[in-house]
């Protein structure tokens, strides 16, 4: 029964992810769009208001309050003191706040926050649709959100004068910068610096290992029937790992063009674990006419990787990068 519930939840998550990507694709140049933040909205690397206090070395600095930061929506948010009641609207922010050492202050998380284990027992405030009443009942002094996925909730919560810090990182380095900024907000700069250092070390390890290797043509299917083009963190992750994204000519998230994949003839196919007895992505790949001629299929170079670290813009993106590099260049990444 538990396994069935988990499979059902994974299926629902997949459907919701596809719906989200369809929405993002439909938004085009909308400034709130996940797929085009750099072009239309402020940088995901939020900036603090200029002050001498903000320039201290992150290893030893204590945050000086009041602290004003500008988030990915261009909104300035001021904190009079270190937040003590934190709500996260997306799983990546849950992972981030725990990673920087402020997990004890988290009072509410979204339905998909399954890591770390401590997050499972925290009050749930919705899934892709945030329960505004449930959030306000927790009286949070910091709400962490994604500026694309939580657009409506952010607007409603700000109307209630609640402090929402929204991010939308589109690159690996922007994720690191977000971790550091959240560490500053919650006065956990030393802990955030350790996370950032680890993420940078993993990136350096991978890029140094593959820098002289010939790039392999890779097809990535992150959800059944869906792939990713340029301008998204998954495309960059694949490139950092020593691959060449065969879908890079497209932009953002889009449905698979089966004939185009055959023409591009990838050497490697990567897809995430969906928590199913038989992966629905792999089932779809095996059923597509003509795909048996693709090099990756002929040479059995189809690899299942761990889902959450690959698709969440949080600290475990380093794990996703490392795992992807291992399947693309196993001879170089041990």
N, C-alpha and C positions, 0 to 999 in steps of 0.2 A: 504493500500500500504506500509506504514512504517513497519507494523507488518510483511508483506511478505518479505520485504528487510532484516529485522532483522533475520527472520527464515532462509533465504537463506545464510546470513553471518554466522550464527551459524553452518549451514550444511557444508559450506566451511571450517570453522575452524576445525570442526570435521574431515573432510577428510584430511586437512593439518596435523592435529595432528597425525592421523594414519600413514600418509606418513612419518612423522618425526620419529615416533617410529619404523617403519619398517627399516628406514635408520640406526637408532641407533642399532637395533638388528643385522642388517647385518654387522655392523662395528666390532662386536666381541671385540677383545682386542685393537682396535685402540685407541690411546691415546687421540683423540679428541672426543671420544664417551661419550654421556650424561650419559650412564648407568654404566660407570666404571672409573670415574675420579680419585678416590682415588688410584686405582691400576696403572694408567698409566700417570697421569699428576700431576703437583703441586697441593697442597691443595687449595680448594676454599677460604680458609682464607688467603687472600693475606698478605704478610709481607712487612713492610716498611724497608728501608735500616737502619742499626743500627745507631742511633744518639740520643743524649740526649733529643732533642726536642720531639721525638716520644714517650717518656715515661711519659708525663704529664697526670694527671688525666683527663679522658674524659669529666667530668662535666664542667671543667673550661678551658681546653686547647684550645689554638689557634694554628692552624697549622702553622708551620714554613716552608717557601719555600726558596729554591727549595726543593720539596719533591719527593722522588723516591719510588715507590711501585712495587712489583712483582705480576703479576696477575696469573690467573689459567692456562695460557698457558706457564708460566715460563718467560714471557717477562717483563723486567724492563721498567717502564713508569715514566718519570720525568715531574713534573709540576713546572713551574717557578713562578706561582702565582695561586690564586684561580680561577678555570674555570668560565667563564662568559657566554659561549655559549655551551650548552650541547645538544647532540643528543643521544637518546636511541633507540636501535635496537629491543628491546623486551619489552613487557608490564610490566614484573616484574621489570625491571630497571626504567621504567617510574614511577611506584608506589613508588619505593625506593627513587628516587631523590626528588619526591614531599614530601614524608614522612619526609625526613631529612631537609626540609625547603629551598630547592634550586630550587623549581619549576619555579620560576620567570626567571630563567636562561635557561630553556629548550626551544630550538628553533626548534627541530624536533623530531618526535616520529614515531613508527611503526603503521601500520594500525589497529592493535588490541588493542592499548592503549586507553582504555575506562574509566580508573579510575586514578586519580579523574576526575571530570567533566571538569576541566580546560584543561585536556589533549586533549579533543575532538576538540578544536579550534586551536591546534598547527599543523604546517605544517607536512604532512605525507611523509615519506621517503621510503615507501615500506611495504611489508608484511613479509613473510618468505624469500623473495628475496629482498635484500636491493638495492635501487636505489643509486648507488655510486655518480652519478652526483648531485643528489638532496642533498645528505649529504655534499659534498664538497662545494656546492653553499652556504651553511649556515655558512661556515668558523668556524666550531666548534673547541674549544680547549679541549673538553672532549667528547669521544664517549663511551657510556656504552653498552656492548654486552654480549651475552652468548657464551662461547667458543665452545659449541657443535652446537648450532642452527645457529650461524652466522660465521662459519669457513671461508667460501670463502670471505665474506664481510670484515672480520677482516684482512685477508691477503692483499686484495686490498687497504683498507684504510691505512694500515701501509706502503704499498709501496708508498703512497702519503705523508708519514711522518706526519700522523695525530695521535693524542694521543688516543689510544683505550685501555680501561680497560675492560678486559673480565673476567667474573666469571662463576662458574658452581657448585653451592653448592648442595651437595647431602644429607645433614642432616639439621634438624631444627637449630642446633647450628651454622652450617656453614652459614645459611641465616642470622642469627644475626650478625655473624662476618663480613659478606659482608656489611650489613647496616652500621656497625661501620667504616669499611674501606672507604666506599664511603663518609660518613660524614667527615672523616679526609681529603680526597682529596679535597672536596669542602669547607673546613673550616666551617663545621656545626657540630662540635663534640658534643656539648651540646644537640642539637636536635636529633642527631643520638643516643646518649646515652639514651634519653627518649624513643625512639622507641625500642631500645634493652631491656631496663628495662621492658617495657610493655610486650614484647614477652616472656621474661624470667618469668614474673609473671604469664602469662597465662599458660605457660608450667608447672610451679610449681603447680598452682591451679589444673590443670588436673591430673598430675601424683600423686599428694598427694591424690586426691579424689578417684582414681581407684587403688591405690597401693595394697590394700588388697582384691580387687574384683577378682572373678574368670574371667579369660580372655574368652571373647566370640569369637567363630569362625566366622570370617567375610569374605565375598566375596565383593570385590570392582571392579566395572566395570566403568572405568573412561571415556570411549568412546565406542560406539557401537561395541561389539565383542572383546574388548580389556581389559586386566587386567594388574596388575603390581606385580612383584615378589620382591625378596630381592635385596638390594643394591641401592634402589631408595628412595627418600624422602617421597613418598606416603606410602611405606611400613613402614618406621619409624614412620610416622604420625599416621598410624593406630595402631601401637604397643603402642605408647605413650598414645593413647586414650583408652587403655585398651582392645584392640582387638588382635586376633590372625589371621594373614593373611593366608587364606587357600592356597594362591598361592605362599607362601614364598619359597617353594622348587625350584621354577623357578627363573631365573635371569632377571632383567630388565623388559622391556615391551613386552608382547606377546599376541597372540590371545587366546581367551577363549577356553578351553577344556571342553565342556559341560558335558561329562561323568565324568570327574574328579571332577567337582563342585558337581555333584550329590553324588559321593562317599564321598567327604569331608563333605557334609551336613552342610553348614554354618547355624548359628543361626540368622545371620543378613546379609542383602544385602544392600550395599550403592552404589548410583550412583548420578552423578551431574545433575543439572538442565540444559537442553540443549536449553532452550528458545523456546520450541515447544509446540503446543497445546496438543499433546500427546508425552511424552518423548520417543524418539526412542530407548533408552537403555531399558526402561521398556517394550516397545513393543516386543523387541527381547527376553527379559527374559520370558515374558508370552507365547511366541510362541515356546519355546524350549521343545521338547518332554521329558517327564519324570521329569521336574523340579517341577511339582506340589507336588512331594513327599519330597522336600527339606524343612527342618524345618522352615527356614526363610519365605518361600512362604506359607506353611500351616498356620503359626502363624501370617501372615501379618506383618512381620518384614522387610519390604522393605522401604528404606528411601531415599528420594531425598534431596540432599544438594546443597548449593550454589556453582556454578562451579569455578569462578575465584579465590576466596581465597584458594580453595583446591589445585589448580594446578599451581599457580604462586609462584615462590620462592622469595617472597618479604614480606613486613611487614604484609600483611593481611593473611599470612600463620597461624598466631596466631588465626584468626577467623575461618580458616578451621579446625584447630586442635580442637578448642572449640566446633564447630558444630558437628564434627565427634564424639567427646566424648559424647555429649548430646544424640545422637541417639544410641550409643552403650550401654551407662550406664545412661539412663535418670533419674534413681533413685538416682544417685550420683552427677550429674552435673546439677545444677539449673540455 
